[in-house]
Amino acid sequence: MADIASVRASAAPLAFRCPASARAASVPINETHQASDVGNAAHEALRPLAETGTVDWDAISAIAEKHQAPEDEVRMLCALGAKLWPSVSQS
């Protein structure tokens, strides 16, 4: 039986253009990086915006710590996300 590939949503456009890009790499890749930690923290902190319409600004400190991400960067990304949300929320 063939292995099923796991593709992140952000990688889907490339996977549709080049299915071979979704194959597992022969060399393991360490996917942990500060940029991904910040992104994961920002996504978690912005989840309430999509669910309730507001960002829980008081929770950002704990979320940043949980992901070992710089709090100021997570707050900045949340501010940008909150500013962008009204123009993309309907889609």
ZAMARGU-4260 file (C-alpha; in steps of 0.2 Angstrom, whole numbers, plus 5000, padded with zeros to 4 digits):
<rodrens>
0) 5000/5000/5000 | 5007/5017/4996 | 5011/5030/5009 | 4999/5044/5011 | 5008/5061/5011
5) 5004/5075/5023 | 5003/5092/5015 | 5002/5108/5025 | 4989/5120/5018 | 5002/5133/5014
10) 5011/5120/5003 | 4995/5115/4994 | 4998/5127/4979 | 5015/5120/4976 | 5009/5102/4978
15) 4995/5104/4965 | 5008/5112/4953 | 5021/5099/4956 | 5014/5083/4964 | 5032/5076/4967
20) 5035/5091/4979 | 5023/5082/4991 | 5034/5066/4992 | 5043/5063/5008 | 5061/5069/5008
25) 5075/5057/5008 | 5084/5068/5020 | 5074/5072/5036 | 5071/5090/5038 | 5070/5098/5056
30) 5054/5108/5055 | 5057/5117/5071 | 5063/5135/5069 | 5060/5152/5077 | 5050/5158/5063
35) 5038/5143/5064 | 5037/5145/5082 | 5031/5163/5080 | 5019/5158/5066 | 5011/5144/5077
40) 5009/5156/5092 | 5001/5169/5081 | 4989/5157/5073 | 4984/5151/5090 | 4982/5169/5097
45) 4972/5174/5081 | 4960/5159/5082 | 4948/5168/5094 | 4947/5182/5081 | 4939/5169/5068
50) 4928/5161/5082 | 4922/5176/5092 | 4927/5191/5082 | 4940/5197/5095 | 4958/5194/5099
55) 4961/5189/5118 | 4976/5201/5120 | 4978/5196/5138 | 4982/5178/5132 | 4996/5182/5120
60) 5009/5182/5133 | 5006/5164/5139 | 5003/5158/5121 | 5020/5166/5116 | 5029/5157/5131
65) 5020/5141/5127 | 5028/5141/5109 | 5044/5149/5115 | 5041/5164/5103 | 5045/5182/5106
70) 5030/5190/5113 | 5032/5207/5104 | 5033/5198/5087 | 5017/5188/5091 | 5008/5204/5097
75) 5014/5212/5081 | 5007/5198/5070 | 4991/5198/5079 | 4989/5217/5077 | 4992/5214/5058
80) 4980/5200/5058 | 4966/5210/5067 | 4968/5224/5055 | 4967/5212/5040 | 4953/5202/5047
85) 4938/5213/5041 | 4943/5212/5023 | 4945/5193/5023 | 4932/5187/5036 | 4919/5184/5023
90) 4929/5172/5013
</rodrens>
